[in-house]
Amino acid sequence: MKNRSCRQAAALAVAALSLAACGTGPDHARGPNQPAVDAAGAAREFTAEEKNLALAPGHSWPADPTPKSVADDGHGIVYQPGYGTTRADLFWFCTWERRFVDPGTSDADRQATLNTMLTVRSTYFYKNSLEPADKKFFDGILDSAGLGDNSKVQNDIRNCPADSQ
Amino acid sequence: MRKSTRAFGITAMAICAGIMAASPAAADCVSISGTCPNNGGWYTSSNVRYVSGFLNYIGASFNSFPDGMQFYIIDSHGTSHGVINASSSFQYLSWGDVWVGESFQNRYGNAGYDWAGYSFSGQETY
């Protein structure tokens, strides 16, 4: 009985030492890796999404939508699936935003442009890439545009890539 | 270790709650979580976030934060802002140079450590 207790104590000591050794690593749960695509994969998403969207007149899609594949520190960058699709949706939306605020756009064209902008709600970006709070903010841009106030659209254009001009 | 992690988490949530109570419609304080990618690389979220409040900063705090992990944001033009290293307390990612309506995305990684798969969780304020 005493020997058994000793063995149990020894086993516990070994277990404790093992745990201490494991403790040199991060004290956090390890789960499955998140799905990811590389920069080329994100570019393929972008190009695929282009086929679903018509840019505002006078605009064209970027020749190379590939995002950065390597960070400044030399490590690779991967992207959450949907990143490229989201960037394409935003590029498309930017072209229509620019048309909406263009002083040369007629009232009739501006209304038609607004109607196109509102279809953003059927895009991957709107449905999948916005947290509720961010969706609420984005809806505010659309709502103000619907009321004839283009200030929030004008402000949002500051987020647009230069090549959507 | 677990106890202090929990304490950090409670602190982080208190900061979030305080900000929301101060102006519930003027700032977003949202939960964030993720898992470090393989090979010490960087993982870029596809979620697009908008600075919505009167705050002139973007910040984050964490309930759990793997050693060696780094967390920062990239603006819509690809410029990176702020880096949080191995800390659970609230830190600024961008201070004074953000504007209401500015969009950004989160990027994080484990900076060369072979600890892929370790997850984090926390809150982001913007």
Interface residues (C-beta under 8 A of the other chain):
Chain A: G23 G25 P26 D27 H28 A29 R30 G31 P32 N33 Q34 A36 P67 K68 A71 D72 D73 H75 G76 I77 V78 Y79 Q80 P81 G82 Y83 T85 T86 L90 F125 N128 S129 L130 E131 A133 D134 K136 F137 F138 I141 K152 N155 D156 R158 N159 C160 P161 A162
Chain B: M1 R2 T5 D28 V30 G34 T35 P37 N38 N39 G40 G41 W42 Y43 T44 S45 S46 N47 V48 R49 Y50 S52 S64 F65 P66 D67 G68 D75 S76 H77 G78 S80 W99 V100 G101 E102 S103 R107 G109 A111 G112 W115 A116 G117 Y118 S119 F120
